[in-house]
Amino acid sequence: MSSASPSPIRDVDFPYEQFLATVGRKPTAAQCEQWADEHPGDPDQGRALVYAGWLTARGKQHQGDDA
């Protein structure tokens, strides 16, 4: 086993997990929606859309906190 530090891009089998790993930070709602649009029928398409909705709702909630 290698003692090198782990890469931020993990060796994963699932396209959505690879997307999350390559973003390097929390993706935006728009990025999640775009991924879902580009991967119709993928088992994680729904997950990406739910995550996009959660990020959108959370952003609106925080915007309301500023008022």
N, C-alpha and C positions, 0 to 999 in steps of 0.2 A: 504494500500500500504506500502511496506517495505521501510525503510529509509537506508538500507544497500547499499553500493556502488555496481554498476552494475558489473556483472561478465564479464571477457573478452570473455567467451564462451556464446553467446546469445542463447536464445531458439528460433531457427528458423526452418522453415518448409522445406527449400530447401537445398539439400545436398551440393551444391556449396557454399552457404552462410555459412553453418556449417564448411566446409573446410576452408574458409577464416577466420572465427572466431577462429578456433582452431590453425591455423598457428601462430597467435600472432604477426605477422609482415607481411611485403609484401612478398608474395610467390615468389619463383623463377620461371622462365619460365619452367624449367624441372618439378617442382611440379605441375604446371598448366597442362602441357601436360600429366603427369602421371594421374592426376585426370580425365582428359578427356578420356584417354584410359580405365580407370577403370569404367567409367560411359557412355558407348555407348548408344545413344538414349535419354539421359537425355536432357531436354530442355536447360540446361545451358552448355552442352558440347561445343557448338559453342562459347559461351562467354569465357569459359576457354581457348579454342584454340586461340581466338583473343587476350586475355590478355597475353598468352604465347608469341605470335608473337610480341605484343607491347613491352613486357619486353626484348625480344631478340633484337629487332630493337633499342630500347633505349640503351641497353648495348653496342651495336656496335657503336652507335652514340657517346657515351661517351668515348669509347676506341679511336675513331678517334680524339677526342679533346685533348688527351694526347700527340699526335705526334708533 
